[in-house]
Amino acid sequence: MTQRASRPRTVKNDNVTRIHLNLDAVENERGDLEPFAFMLNGKEIVTKNPDELDWKEIMAITDGVSLLAKVLEPEDRKWIITQEFKGFKLRALLNGFQEHYGVDTVPNDVASRFS
């Protein structure tokens, strides 16, 4: 027996569509998280909370490095590009960031980017 995937039904009453999710009422359940800070070559860098990124910025994220670029302040982003450090340190940075904020730094799809 084959099961058909059910499609969401839109219920109309007097030409008004019922709202299934009101994003205007959604609050950040995780609240204000402590900023993630790291030290590189003697400089302390503090990242932005990825929960506060604009959705268009999130859609442009393709991997951990592009996520990191979005959460760094512009002056820190310019500085870090000039620095030399090994891949194992980048991996440690991305893993630390991921653990701190609970985000997937190498997303499989857009829905999996934030837990």
Backbone hydrogen bonds, N-H to C=O, Kabsch-Sander energy under -0.5 kcal/mol:
donor,donor_aa,acceptor,acceptor_aa,energy
11,V,9,R,-0.6
12,K,10,T,-0.6
13,N,16,V,-1.8
16,V,13,N,-1.0
18,R,11,V,-1.6
23,L,21,L,-1.0
25,A,22,N,-1.5
26,V,23,L,-0.9
29,E,27,E,-0.9
31,G,28,N,-1.3
33,L,31,G,-0.7
37,A,35,P,-0.6
38,F,45,I,-2.6
40,L,43,K,-2.4
43,K,40,L,-2.1
45,I,38,F,-3.1
47,T,36,F,-2.9
48,K,71,V,-2.8
52,E,49,N,-1.8
53,L,50,P,-1.4
57,E,54,D,-0.7
58,I,54,D,-1.9
59,M,55,W,-2.2
60,A,56,K,-0.9
61,I,58,I,-1.4
67,L,63,D,-2.0
68,L,64,G,-2.5
69,A,65,V,-2.3
70,K,66,S,-1.3
71,V,67,L,-1.4
72,L,68,L,-0.9
77,R,73,E,-2.7
78,K,74,P,-2.3
79,W,75,E,-1.8
80,I,76,D,-3.0
81,I,77,R,-1.4
82,T,78,K,-0.7
82,T,79,W,-1.2
83,Q,80,I,-1.2
85,F,83,Q,-0.5
89,K,86,K,-0.9
90,L,86,K,-1.6
91,R,87,G,-2.7
92,A,88,F,-1.9
93,L,89,K,-2.5
94,L,90,L,-2.9
95,N,91,R,-2.6
96,G,92,A,-2.5
97,F,93,L,-2.6
98,Q,94,L,-2.6
99,E,95,N,-2.6
100,H,96,G,-2.5
101,Y,97,F,-2.5
102,G,98,Q,-2.0
103,V,98,Q,-0.9
104,D,113,R,-1.7
105,T,103,V,-0.7
112,S,109,D,-0.9
113,R,110,V,-1.4
115,S,102,G,-1.2
